[in-house]
Each structure stands twice: as C-alpha cells, then as structure tokens.
Amino acid sequence: MRQYTEDHARAGIDAPLPKIECFENQFQNYEITISIPEFTSICPRSGLPDFGTITIRYTPDKWCVELKSLKMYILAYRDLGIFYENAVNRILRDFVKASKPIRAVVTGEFNVRGGMKSTVEASYPSAPIRKKAK
C-alpha cells in the first residue's frame, strides 16, 4: 500500500468538474430528494474504487437543480481520486454554490470495504460546532 501523504487528503477537492445547472423554481415550501445509487470515485491512497449512494435533500429557493447536469457532474467523480468524506463535502459545496437553496443535506452511504461501512453527512447551512467542556 502506498504511503499516506497530505496530497492524498487534499486530492480532488478543487479538481475541475462539470457545471451544475439550474432552472427557475415556480413553487415554495417543498423539499426535493435526489438519490444517486451508483456513485463511484477512486480512493487517492489505494487507487481502488469506492462505491456508494449519494442522497441530496434540499429545499429550493429561487433555483432547482437540472438533473442531467447533476448526473454529468456526479459521473465525473468516477475517475477522480478523492476520499469519500471530501466527496460528500465537495458535492454539498458545489450544489449550494449552483442552486443557493434554503437548506440542503448531502449524505453518502458507502459500500462495505475492509469490513467497515461509512456514512458521511454534510449540511447547509452548517450546524455550529459544539465546543468541548473544560
């Protein structure tokens, strides 16, 4: 196995990806859930593929995400070296930048690897981090 480096930790965070397009929202006060059960990316340390399901749940404001552009955006991860923790946070960052929702949650449920299954969740607006008691 390759040695872990700081480059592994930052891999894929700022790589160019297709643009997420939007269209004007016509309604108010509703939620959209998008499930992407065939997400895949590459582990930057091992070079092995990671598989999982990405779920995006959001309340649109002025814009809704156009699904074909989202599909092309997600498919670009297929050859991208990125830890899945970073992938979930990057998807949220790019999604929020494109659509400016009222709120959004991106959840990544990743398949078992090495006997462990991981679920990563990122939300917007982000919840305040609790400080440890002294």
TORNURO-352194 format. One record per residue (C-alpha): residue number from 1; residue in three letters; chain; x, y, z. Coordinates in nm, 3 decimals. Example, Ala and Ser with C-alpha at 12.3 -4.5 7.8 and 13.67 -1.06 7.14 Angstrom:
{seq 1	type ALA	mol A	u 1.230	v -0.450	w 0.780}
{seq 2	type SER	mol A	u 1.367	v -0.106	w 0.714}
This chain:
{seq 1	type MET	mol A	u 0.000	v 0.000	w 0.000}
{seq 2	type ARG	mol A	u 0.123	v 0.350	w -0.082}
{seq 3	type GLN	mol A	u 0.234	v 0.583	w 0.196}
{seq 4	type TYR	mol A	u -0.032	v 0.831	w 0.310}
{seq 5	type THR	mol A	u 0.052	v 1.196	w 0.229}
{seq 6	type GLU	mol A	u -0.110	v 1.537	w 0.273}
{seq 7	type ASP	mol A	u -0.166	v 1.535	w -0.105}
{seq 8	type HIS	mol A	u -0.399	v 1.237	w -0.053}
{seq 9	type ALA	mol A	u -0.602	v 1.437	w 0.199}
{seq 10	type ARG	mol A	u -0.648	v 1.729	w -0.045}
{seq 11	type ALA	mol A	u -0.691	v 1.518	w -0.359}
{seq 12	type GLY	mol A	u -0.990	v 1.608	w -0.574}
{seq 13	type ILE	mol A	u -1.116	v 1.895	w -0.361}
{seq 14	type ASP	mol A	u -1.055	v 2.159	w -0.628}
{seq 15	type ALA	mol A	u -1.040	v 1.945	w -0.944}
{seq 16	type PRO	mol A	u -1.243	v 2.086	w -1.235}
{seq 17	type LEU	mol A	u -1.585	v 1.921	w -1.272}
{seq 18	type PRO	mol A	u -1.884	v 1.985	w -1.500}
{seq 19	type LYS	mol A	u -2.113	v 2.273	w -1.406}
{seq 20	type ILE	mol A	u -2.436	v 2.206	w -1.216}
{seq 21	type GLU	mol A	u -2.711	v 2.393	w -1.399}
{seq 22	type CYS	mol A	u -3.039	v 2.522	w -1.255}
{seq 23	type PHE	mol A	u -3.381	v 2.639	w -1.366}
{seq 24	type GLU	mol A	u -3.615	v 2.888	w -1.204}
{seq 25	type ASN	mol A	u -3.827	v 2.746	w -0.922}
{seq 26	type GLN	mol A	u -4.204	v 2.801	w -0.959}
{seq 27	type PHE	mol A	u -4.323	v 2.699	w -0.610}
{seq 28	type GLN	mol A	u -4.245	v 2.747	w -0.240}
{seq 29	type ASN	mol A	u -4.215	v 2.539	w 0.075}
{seq 30	type TYR	mol A	u -4.134	v 2.193	w -0.055}
{seq 31	type GLU	mol A	u -3.842	v 1.953	w -0.044}
{seq 32	type ILE	mol A	u -3.666	v 1.761	w -0.322}
{seq 33	type THR	mol A	u -3.477	v 1.437	w -0.262}
{seq 34	type ILE	mol A	u -3.240	v 1.302	w -0.525}
{seq 35	type SER	mol A	u -3.091	v 0.955	w -0.483}
{seq 36	type ILE	mol A	u -2.783	v 0.851	w -0.681}
{seq 37	type PRO	mol A	u -2.729	v 0.478	w -0.607}
{seq 38	type GLU	mol A	u -2.437	v 0.425	w -0.846}
{seq 39	type PHE	mol A	u -2.185	v 0.681	w -0.718}
{seq 40	type THR	mol A	u -1.822	v 0.586	w -0.761}
{seq 41	type SER	mol A	u -1.489	v 0.758	w -0.711}
{seq 42	type ILE	mol A	u -1.128	v 0.649	w -0.658}
{seq 43	type CYS	mol A	u -0.951	v 0.629	w -0.322}
{seq 44	type PRO	mol A	u -0.646	v 0.856	w -0.362}
{seq 45	type ARG	mol A	u -0.438	v 0.640	w -0.129}
{seq 46	type SER	mol A	u -0.508	v 0.289	w -0.255}
{seq 47	type GLY	mol A	u -0.623	v 0.367	w -0.609}
{seq 48	type LEU	mol A	u -0.920	v 0.134	w -0.553}
{seq 49	type PRO	mol A	u -1.276	v 0.234	w -0.642}
{seq 50	type ASP	mol A	u -1.523	v 0.346	w -0.376}
{seq 51	type PHE	mol A	u -1.891	v 0.273	w -0.439}
{seq 52	type GLY	mol A	u -2.193	v 0.415	w -0.264}
{seq 53	type THR	mol A	u -2.521	v 0.601	w -0.272}
{seq 54	type ILE	mol A	u -2.534	v 0.979	w -0.263}
{seq 55	type THR	mol A	u -2.860	v 1.135	w -0.146}
{seq 56	type ILE	mol A	u -2.921	v 1.506	w -0.186}
{seq 57	type ARG	mol A	u -3.217	v 1.651	w 0.005}
{seq 58	type TYR	mol A	u -3.286	v 2.021	w -0.039}
{seq 59	type THR	mol A	u -3.542	v 2.296	w -0.011}
{seq 60	type PRO	mol A	u -3.514	v 2.515	w -0.318}
{seq 61	type ASP	mol A	u -3.536	v 2.891	w -0.302}
{seq 62	type LYS	mol A	u -3.520	v 3.059	w -0.644}
{seq 63	type TRP	mol A	u -3.350	v 2.772	w -0.829}
{seq 64	type CYS	mol A	u -3.396	v 2.398	w -0.882}
{seq 65	type VAL	mol A	u -3.112	v 2.177	w -0.997}
{seq 66	type GLU	mol A	u -3.138	v 2.045	w -1.352}
{seq 67	type LEU	mol A	u -3.093	v 1.668	w -1.323}
{seq 68	type LYS	mol A	u -2.898	v 1.595	w -1.643}
{seq 69	type SER	mol A	u -2.628	v 1.843	w -1.545}
{seq 70	type LEU	mol A	u -2.619	v 1.693	w -1.194}
{seq 71	type LYS	mol A	u -2.578	v 1.348	w -1.348}
{seq 72	type MET	mol A	u -2.283	v 1.466	w -1.560}
{seq 73	type TYR	mol A	u -2.131	v 1.632	w -1.253}
{seq 74	type ILE	mol A	u -2.164	v 1.314	w -1.044}
{seq 75	type LEU	mol A	u -2.031	v 1.092	w -1.326}
{seq 76	type ALA	mol A	u -1.711	v 1.300	w -1.328}
{seq 77	type TYR	mol A	u -1.626	v 1.157	w -0.984}
{seq 78	type ARG	mol A	u -1.585	v 0.813	w -1.145}
{seq 79	type ASP	mol A	u -1.221	v 0.887	w -1.235}
{seq 80	type LEU	mol A	u -1.149	v 1.135	w -0.955}
{seq 81	type GLY	mol A	u -0.915	v 1.050	w -0.669}
{seq 82	type ILE	mol A	u -1.094	v 1.183	w -0.360}
{seq 83	type PHE	mol A	u -1.170	v 1.048	w -0.014}
{seq 84	type TYR	mol A	u -1.543	v 0.995	w 0.024}
{seq 85	type GLU	mol A	u -1.559	v 1.229	w 0.323}
{seq 86	type ASN	mol A	u -1.425	v 1.500	w 0.092}
{seq 87	type ALA	mol A	u -1.655	v 1.396	w -0.193}
{seq 88	type VAL	mol A	u -1.967	v 1.447	w 0.021}
{seq 89	type ASN	mol A	u -1.850	v 1.788	w 0.139}
{seq 90	type ARG	mol A	u -1.743	v 1.890	w -0.213}
{seq 91	type ILE	mol A	u -2.079	v 1.785	w -0.358}
{seq 92	type LEU	mol A	u -2.256	v 1.997	w -0.096}
{seq 93	type ARG	mol A	u -2.027	v 2.294	w -0.161}
{seq 94	type ASP	mol A	u -2.078	v 2.279	w -0.538}
{seq 95	type PHE	mol A	u -2.453	v 2.212	w -0.507}
{seq 96	type VAL	mol A	u -2.506	v 2.511	w -0.275}
{seq 97	type LYS	mol A	u -2.293	v 2.738	w -0.494}
{seq 98	type ALA	mol A	u -2.500	v 2.647	w -0.802}
{seq 99	type SER	mol A	u -2.854	v 2.642	w -0.659}
{seq 100	type LYS	mol A	u -2.844	v 2.864	w -0.347}
{seq 101	type PRO	mol A	u -3.105	v 2.653	w -0.163}
{seq 102	type ILE	mol A	u -3.278	v 2.741	w 0.161}
{seq 103	type ARG	mol A	u -3.123	v 2.427	w 0.307}
{seq 104	type ALA	mol A	u -2.950	v 2.115	w 0.178}
{seq 105	type VAL	mol A	u -2.817	v 1.787	w 0.315}
{seq 106	type VAL	mol A	u -2.585	v 1.555	w 0.123}
{seq 107	type THR	mol A	u -2.549	v 1.201	w 0.257}
{seq 108	type GLY	mol A	u -2.304	v 0.946	w 0.126}
{seq 109	type GLU	mol A	u -2.360	v 0.581	w 0.221}
{seq 110	type PHE	mol A	u -2.054	v 0.391	w 0.107}
{seq 111	type ASN	mol A	u -2.036	v 0.019	w 0.048}
{seq 112	type VAL	mol A	u -1.856	v -0.211	w 0.286}
{seq 113	type ARG	mol A	u -1.481	v -0.213	w 0.240}
{seq 114	type GLY	mol A	u -1.240	v -0.386	w 0.474}
{seq 115	type GLY	mol A	u -1.531	v -0.494	w 0.692}
{seq 116	type MET	mol A	u -1.648	v -0.136	w 0.756}
{seq 117	type LYS	mol A	u -1.932	v 0.071	w 0.614}
{seq 118	type SER	mol A	u -1.926	v 0.450	w 0.634}
{seq 119	type THR	mol A	u -2.199	v 0.710	w 0.614}
{seq 120	type VAL	mol A	u -2.097	v 1.075	w 0.573}
{seq 121	type GLU	mol A	u -2.342	v 1.365	w 0.600}
{seq 122	type ALA	mol A	u -2.287	v 1.735	w 0.535}
{seq 123	type SER	mol A	u -2.549	v 2.008	w 0.565}
{seq 124	type TYR	mol A	u -2.616	v 2.367	w 0.468}
{seq 125	type PRO	mol A	u -2.643	v 2.590	w 0.649}
{seq 126	type SER	mol A	u -2.387	v 2.416	w 0.860}
{seq 127	type ALA	mol A	u -2.468	v 2.346	w 1.222}
{seq 128	type PRO	mol A	u -2.245	v 2.521	w 1.475}
{seq 129	type ILE	mol A	u -1.967	v 2.304	w 1.614}
{seq 130	type ARG	mol A	u -2.008	v 2.233	w 1.983}
{seq 131	type LYS	mol A	u -1.711	v 2.329	w 2.197}
{seq 132	type LYS	mol A	u -1.580	v 2.075	w 2.443}
{seq 133	type ALA	mol A	u -1.647	v 2.146	w 2.810}
{seq 134	type LYS	mol A	u -1.338	v 2.247	w 3.004}
